[in-house]
Amino acid sequence: MSVVPRLSHGILSLTIKTKEELYQAYLPFITNGGLFIPTLRSYHLGEEVFMLLDLMDEADKVPVTGKVVWLTPKGSQGGRTPGIGIQLTPDDSSLVNKIETYLAGTLNSDRKTNAL
């Protein structure tokens, strides 16, 4: 299967204000870590996206480039929030470390997230 590049959807934005919101969005089971971004836009697996992340107490928005690895379409079973999961790159390791520090003690929780 090949991925056909498409014209950009523009820059996505994700604002996370609380640890609970971060827990809901973080995808620790994805290699290099990942983030779930609620959106009604249509994306394809493998598509590259660009996002600005406004993360809790951080002074500046964090630019993130990722690859779509998860799709939750509108109307999914269980009332799931529609959106995409993006895989972060190895270059985002400092962001992943920061996220996992914020989530220390909760990463192994059985609570539901936006993806699972």
MIDREN-331024 format. One line per 8 residues: their letters; for each residue y, z, x of N, C-alpha, C. Coordinates in Angstrom, 2 decimals. Layout:
<mikes>
a) Y:Z:X:Y:Z:X:Y:Z:X | ...
</mikes>
This chain:
<mikes>
msvvprls) -1.17:0.00:0.84:0.00:0.00:0.00:1.24:0.00:0.88 | 2.18:-0.85:0.59:3.42:-0.86:1.35:4.55:-0.34:0.48 | 5.51:0.24:1.13:6.67:0.76:0.43:7.79:-0.27:0.56 | 8.31:-0.69:-0.57:9.39:-1.66:-0.57:10.71:-0.90:-0.65 | 11.57:-1.06:0.36:12.84:-0.35:0.30:13.68:-0.83:-0.89 | 14.38:0.10:-1.50:15.25:-0.24:-2.62:16.69:0.09:-2.25 | 17.61:-0.42:-3.03:19.00:-0.04:-2.83:19.12:1.45:-3.09 | 19.96:2.09:-2.34:20.12:3.54:-2.42:20.57:3.98:-3.80
hgilslti) 20.07:5.14:-4.21:20.52:5.77:-5.44:21.81:6.54:-5.19 | 22.27:6.57:-3.97:23.41:7.39:-3.62:22.93:8.70:-3.02 | 23.86:9.58:-2.81:23.53:10.85:-2.19:23.15:11.86:-3.27 | 21.99:12.49:-3.10:21.57:13.56:-3.99:22.24:14.85:-3.56 | 22.32:15.78:-4.48:22.92:17.06:-4.17:22.04:18.15:-4.76 | 21.83:19.21:-4.01:21.05:20.35:-4.49:21.80:21.61:-4.09 | 22.13:22.43:-5.09:22.80:23.70:-4.85:21.82:24.82:-5.18 | 21.58:25.66:-4.19:20.68:26.80:-4.36:21.49:28.06:-4.09
ktkeelyq) 21.65:28.89:-5.14:22.50:30.06:-5.02:21.74:31.36:-4.83 | 20.46:31.39:-5.24:19.70:32.64:-5.18:18.35:32.43:-4.50 | 17.73:33.52:-4.09:16.39:33.44:-3.49:15.39:32.90:-4.51 | 15.55:33.26:-5.78:14.64:32.75:-6.81:14.74:31.24:-6.94 | 15.95:30.70:-6.93:16.13:29.25:-6.98:15.51:28.59:-5.75 | 15.66:29.23:-4.59:15.08:28.69:-3.36:13.56:28.71:-3.44 | 13.01:29.80:-3.96:11.55:29.90:-4.13:11.06:28.78:-5.05 | 11.79:28.50:-6.11:11.41:27.46:-7.06:11.45:26.06:-6.43
aylpfitn) 12.37:25.86:-5.50:12.58:24.52:-4.91:11.78:24.25:-3.65 | 11.43:25.29:-2.90:10.78:25.07:-1.60:9.31:24.70:-1.77 | 8.86:23.73:-0.99:7.48:23.23:-1.03:6.83:23.50:0.33 | 6.32:24.72:0.54:5.78:25.08:1.86:4.47:24.39:2.21 | 3.78:23.85:1.22:2.48:23.21:1.44:2.61:21.79:1.97 | 3.82:21.28:2.10:4.06:19.94:2.62:4.33:20.03:4.12 | 3.71:19.15:4.91:3.94:19.12:6.35:5.44:19.02:6.63 | 5.95:19.85:7.50:7.38:19.97:7.85:8.20:20.64:6.75
gglfiptl) 7.57:21.04:5.66:8.29:21.66:4.55:8.87:20.61:3.62 | 9.21:21.03:2.43:9.77:20.10:1.47:10.64:20.82:0.46 | 11.39:20.05:-0.30:12.25:20.59:-1.34:12.08:19.78:-2.62 | 12.07:20.49:-3.75:12.03:19.83:-5.05:13.46:19.68:-5.54 | 13.81:18.46:-5.93:15.16:18.16:-6.40:15.08:17.71:-7.85 | 15.60:18.50:-8.79:15.61:18.07:-10.18:16.46:16.81:-10.34 | 15.91:15.80:-10.99:16.65:14.57:-11.24:15.94:13.77:-12.32 | 16.71:13.01:-13.07:16.15:12.11:-14.07:16.04:10.68:-13.53
rsyhlgee) 16.56:10.45:-12.33:16.48:9.12:-11.72:15.04:8.79:-11.37 | 14.74:7.51:-11.34:13.39:7.05:-11.01:13.29:6.77:-9.51 | 12.26:7.31:-8.89:12.00:7.11:-7.46:10.56:6.69:-7.27 | 10.24:6.18:-6.10:8.89:5.79:-5.74:8.40:6.66:-4.59 | 7.11:6.93:-4.57:6.53:7.64:-3.44:6.83:6.87:-2.16 | 7.21:7.59:-1.13:7.51:6.96:0.16:8.96:6.55:0.33 | 9.72:6.58:-0.74:11.12:6.18:-0.67:11.93:7.22:0.12 | 12.83:6.76:0.96:13.70:7.67:1.71:14.91:8.02:0.87
vfmlldlm) 15.32:9.28:0.93:16.49:9.73:0.19:17.38:10.57:1.12 | 18.64:10.62:0.76:19.60:11.44:1.50:20.17:12.47:0.54 | 20.29:13.71:1.02:20.73:14.79:0.16:21.67:15.71:0.93 | 22.59:16.31:0.19:23.41:17.39:0.72:22.95:18.67:0.05 | 22.53:19.63:0.88:21.99:20.89:0.40:23.02:21.99:0.56 | 23.39:22.61:-0.55:24.28:23.77:-0.54:23.39:24.99:-0.66 | 23.13:25.64:0.46:22.13:26.70:0.55:22.76:28.08:0.61 | 22.67:28.80:-0.45:23.05:30.21:-0.58:24.32:30.57:0.18
deadkvpv) 24.18:31.35:1.24:25.34:31.89:1.96:25.84:30.99:3.09 | 25.25:29.82:3.25:25.65:28.95:4.35:27.06:28.40:4.10 | 27.86:28.36:5.15:29.25:27.93:5.03:29.38:26.44:4.71 | 28.52:25.63:5.30:28.61:24.18:5.13:27.38:23.64:4.42 | 27.56:22.50:3.76:26.42:21.82:3.16:25.57:21.21:4.28 | 24.27:21.23:4.08:23.34:20.74:5.10:22.89:19.33:4.71 | 23.15:18.32:5.57:22.66:16.98:5.28:21.15:16.91:5.56 | 20.42:16.33:4.62:18.97:16.25:4.74:18.52:14.84:4.39
tgkvvwlt) 17.69:14.25:5.23:17.05:12.99:4.93:15.57:13.27:4.77 | 14.98:12.76:3.71:13.57:13.02:3.48:12.88:11.85:2.82 | 11.58:12.01:2.66:10.75:10.98:2.05:10.17:11.56:0.76 | 10.20:10.79:-0.31:9.65:11.24:-1.59:8.13:11.33:-1.48 | 7.60:12.54:-1.73:6.16:12.76:-1.66:5.61:13.38:-2.96 | 6.50:13.64:-3.91:6.10:14.29:-5.16:6.98:13.74:-6.28 | 6.36:13.41:-7.41:7.10:12.93:-8.57:6.71:13.76:-9.79 | 7.70:14.28:-10.49:7.47:14.91:-11.79:8.35:14.15:-12.78
pkgsqggr) 7.74:13.23:-13.54:8.54:12.41:-14.45:9.01:13.18:-15.68 | 10.03:12.66:-16.32:10.53:13.23:-17.57:9.38:13.23:-18.58 | 9.24:14.30:-19.33:8.20:14.39:-20.35:6.85:14.84:-19.81 | 6.81:15.40:-18.60:5.55:15.87:-18.01:4.98:17.03:-18.82 | 3.67:17.19:-18.74:2.99:18.27:-19.44:3.53:19.63:-18.98 | 3.44:20.59:-19.87:3.83:21.94:-19.53:5.33:22.16:-19.43 | 6.11:21.21:-19.89:7.56:21.37:-19.85:8.14:21.42:-18.45 | 7.46:20.81:-17.50:7.91:20.80:-16.11:9.28:20.13:-15.98
tpgigiql) 10.07:20.64:-15.06:11.38:20.06:-14.77:11.17:18.70:-14.10 | 11.79:17.64:-14.63:11.65:16.34:-13.97:12.38:16.33:-12.63 | 11.79:15.65:-11.65:12.43:15.56:-10.35:11.50:15.01:-9.30 | 11.94:15.14:-8.06:11.17:14.62:-6.93:11.01:15.71:-5.88 | 9.93:15.63:-5.14:9.72:16.48:-3.98:9.92:15.63:-2.75 | 10.73:16.10:-1.83:10.93:15.34:-0.60:10.35:16.11:0.58 | 9.76:15.35:1.47:9.23:15.91:2.72:10.33:15.89:3.76 | 10.56:17.05:4.35:11.56:17.15:5.40:10.99:16.57:6.70
tpddsslv) 11.86:16.25:7.64:11.44:15.67:8.91:11.30:16.77:9.96 | 10.63:16.50:11.06:10.56:17.48:12.14:11.95:17.90:12.64 | 12.94:17.03:12.48:14.32:17.36:12.89:14.91:18.49:12.04 | 14.30:18.76:10.88:14.80:19.79:9.98:14.15:21.15:10.21 | 13.52:21.34:11.37:12.79:22.58:11.62:13.70:23.82:11.56 | 14.96:23.70:11.97:15.85:24.86:11.88:16.15:25.19:10.42 | 16.26:24.17:9.57:16.45:24.41:8.14:15.23:25.08:7.54 | 14.04:24.60:7.89:12.80:25.20:7.39:12.70:26.66:7.84
nkietyla) 13.02:26.93:9.08:13.00:28.32:9.58:13.97:29.19:8.78 | 15.15:28.66:8.50:16.14:29.40:7.73:15.63:29.68:6.32 | 15.05:28.66:5.67:14.50:28.82:4.33:13.39:29.87:4.33 | 12.48:29.77:5.29:11.36:30.70:5.32:11.81:32.12:5.66 | 12.92:32.26:6.38:13.48:33.59:6.62:14.03:34.16:5.31 | 14.75:33.35:4.55:15.25:33.79:3.25:14.10:34.21:2.33 | 12.98:33.48:2.43:11.84:33.71:1.52:10.77:34.64:2.10 | 11.06:35.31:3.19:10.09:36.20:3.82:9.52:37.17:2.78
gtlnsdrk) 8.19:37.25:2.73:7.51:38.14:1.80:7.20:37.53:0.45 | 7.75:36.35:0.15:7.50:35.74:-1.16:6.74:34.42:-1.08 | 6.56:33.88:0.12:5.93:32.56:0.25:4.51:32.51:-0.27 | 3.78:33.62:-0.22:2.39:33.62:-0.68:2.25:34.12:-2.11 | 3.34:34.17:-2.84:3.32:34.64:-4.22:2.57:33.66:-5.12 | 2.03:34.18:-6.20:1.33:33.35:-7.19:2.26:32.87:-8.30 | 3.55:33.19:-8.21:4.49:32.78:-9.25:4.62:31.26:-9.27 | 4.89:30.72:-10.45:5.05:29.29:-10.61:6.33:28.81:-9.92
tnal) 6.31:27.57:-9.50:7.49:26.93:-8.92:7.78:25.66:-9.70 | 8.82:24.94:-9.32:9.12:23.69:-10.00:8.05:22.62:-9.78 | 7.30:22.73:-8.70:6.27:21.72:-8.40:4.88:22.15:-8.85 | 4.55:23.42:-8.73:3.21:23.89:-9.08:3.25:24.99:-10.11
</mikes>
